[in-house]
């Protein structure tokens, strides 16, 4: 009889442990579902754990979106998914200035530019483009990049490919990650481009 009660205790103990594990898993799943939603101020909620585990990416969406902030998205998501998660583009946004189809990378920042920034980036006073104005990195074409001293069509193509893979760039300095771009080329890029 004493052995039967030990077996019963082991069974009840195993059931209790399983119930605790299931409860903890349920709580973690509920936290993960709410983690990606940050308040309108753009700051993550207190205590939110923004790790990239489980095939998720954590990205920062800024600029002309409804709710700028830090969001968790599934692996394989695109820039358009991050913009939607951040409340969509505002009426002042220029969504055509960034590549909405680019795949996201963990830790990436997506900046939705304003229409005024996008229009002013390629036009001088009065709306006419001038040779002295820096070229918008978010909207530059291969032909425009090729006009910068030290940049040829191959490097211009590499820059556009890098920009598209990263869903846009927030700084010209990020281009130093492209092979073949040295310090002299970076100076030319800083002079001829704007984010």
C-alpha positions in Angstrom: 0.0 0.0 0.0 2.9 2.4 0.8 4.4 1.8 -2.7 1.0 2.6 -4.3 0.9 6.0 -2.6 4.5 6.8 -3.7 3.5 6.0 -7.3 0.4 8.2 -6.9 2.6 11.0 -5.5 5.0 10.7 -8.4 2.1 10.8 -10.9 0.5 13.8 -9.2 4.0 15.5 -9.0 4.5 14.9 -12.8 1.0 16.3 -13.5 1.8 19.4 -11.4 5.1 20.0 -13.1 3.5 19.6 -16.6 0.7 22.1 -15.6 3.3 24.6 -14.4 5.3 24.3 -17.7 2.2 24.7 -19.8 1.2 27.8 -17.8 4.6 29.3 -18.2 4.6 28.6 -21.9 1.2 30.2 -22.2 2.3 33.3 -20.3 5.5 33.6 -22.5 3.4 33.3 -25.7 1.0 36.0 -24.5 4.0 38.3 -23.6 5.5 37.7 -27.1 2.2 38.7 -28.8 2.2 42.0 -27.0 5.9 42.7 -27.1 5.9 44.2 -30.6 3.3 46.8 -29.8 5.0 49.8 -28.3 3.2 52.9 -27.1 2.7 55.9 -29.5 5.7 57.6 -27.8 7.9 55.2 -29.6 9.4 53.7 -26.5 9.1 49.9 -25.9 6.8 49.0 -23.0 8.5 48.6 -19.6 9.8 45.1 -19.1 9.4 44.1 -22.8 12.0 41.6 -23.8 12.9 42.3 -27.4 15.1 39.4 -28.1 15.3 38.0 -31.6 14.7 34.4 -30.6 12.2 32.1 -32.2 12.8 33.3 -35.8 11.7 36.8 -35.1 13.3 40.1 -36.1 13.3 43.2 -34.0 13.2 46.4 -36.1 12.9 50.1 -35.4 10.4 52.0 -37.6 10.7 55.8 -37.6 9.7 58.8 -39.6 6.3 59.4 -41.1 4.4 56.4 -39.7 1.4 56.3 -37.5 3.2 54.8 -34.4 7.0 54.9 -34.7 8.7 52.4 -32.4 10.4 49.1 -32.0 8.5 46.0 -33.3 9.0 42.3 -33.5 8.2 40.7 -36.9 8.5 37.1 -38.2 11.6 36.1 -40.1 11.1 36.7 -43.8 9.0 39.9 -43.3 9.4 42.8 -45.7 9.7 46.6 -45.1 6.0 47.0 -46.0 5.1 44.6 -43.1 7.1 46.8 -40.7 5.4 49.9 -41.9 1.9 48.4 -41.6 2.8 47.2 -38.0 3.8 50.7 -37.2 0.4 52.1 -38.1 1.0 52.6 -41.8 2.4 55.6 -43.6 1.1 59.1 -42.7 -0.5 61.4 -45.2 2.8 63.4 -45.3 4.9 60.2 -46.0 6.7 59.4 -49.3 6.5 55.6 -49.3 7.9 55.5 -52.9 11.2 56.9 -51.6 12.1 53.6 -49.9 12.0 50.0 -51.1 8.9 48.5 -49.5 9.6 45.1 -50.9 13.1 44.7 -49.2 13.5 41.9 -46.7 14.0 42.9 -43.1 17.1 42.1 -41.1 17.3 41.9 -37.3 18.2 45.2 -35.8 17.3 47.2 -38.9 15.9 50.7 -38.8 13.3 51.8 -41.4 12.9 55.5 -41.8 9.8 56.6 -43.7 10.7 60.0 -45.3 8.3 62.9 -45.6 7.1 64.1 -49.0 8.9 67.4 -48.5 12.2 65.6 -47.8 11.8 63.3 -50.8 10.9 66.2 -53.1 13.6 68.5 -51.7 16.2 65.8 -52.0 16.2 65.9 -55.8 15.2 69.5 -56.5 16.8 72.8 -55.7 15.1 76.1 -55.0 11.9 76.5 -57.1 11.8 72.7 -57.7 14.6 72.7 -60.3 17.4 70.2 -59.8 20.8 71.7 -59.3 24.2 70.1 -59.7 25.3 71.3 -56.2 22.4 69.6 -54.3 23.3 66.3 -52.7 21.5 63.3 -54.1 19.0 61.5 -51.9 20.4 58.1 -50.8 16.9 56.8 -50.5 15.9 57.7 -54.1 19.2 57.7 -56.0 19.4 55.8 -59.3 22.5 54.2 -60.7 22.8 57.1 -63.2 22.6 59.7 -60.4 25.2 57.8 -58.2 27.5 57.5 -61.3 27.8 61.3 -61.3 29.6 61.3 -58.0 33.4 61.6 -58.3 34.9 58.1 -57.8 31.7 56.2 -58.3 31.3 54.1 -61.4 28.3 52.1 -62.6 29.4 48.9 -60.8 29.8 50.6 -57.4 26.6 52.6 -58.0 24.8 49.2 -58.6 26.4 47.8 -55.4 25.1 50.8 -53.4 21.6 50.4 -54.7 21.6 46.6 -54.1 22.9 47.2 -50.5 20.2 49.9 -49.9 17.5 47.6 -51.2 18.7 44.6 -49.1 18.6 46.8 -45.9 15.3 48.5 -46.6 16.8 51.9 -47.0 19.6 53.6 -45.1 19.6 56.1 -42.3 23.1 57.3 -42.8 25.6 57.6 -45.7 28.2 56.1 -43.3 26.5 52.7 -43.6 27.9 52.4 -47.1 31.3 51.7 -45.8 30.1 48.1 -45.4 30.2 47.7 -49.1 33.5 46.1 -50.4 35.4 48.4 -52.7 34.4 51.6 -51.0 37.4 53.1 -49.2 38.0 56.2 -47.2 38.3 58.5 -50.3 35.1 57.1 -51.8 33.3 57.6 -48.5 34.3 61.3 -48.5 32.9 61.7 -52.0 29.7 59.9 -50.9 29.3 62.1 -47.9 29.7 65.2 -50.1 27.4 64.0 -52.8 24.7 62.2 -50.9 22.2 62.8 -48.1 20.3 60.1 -46.2 
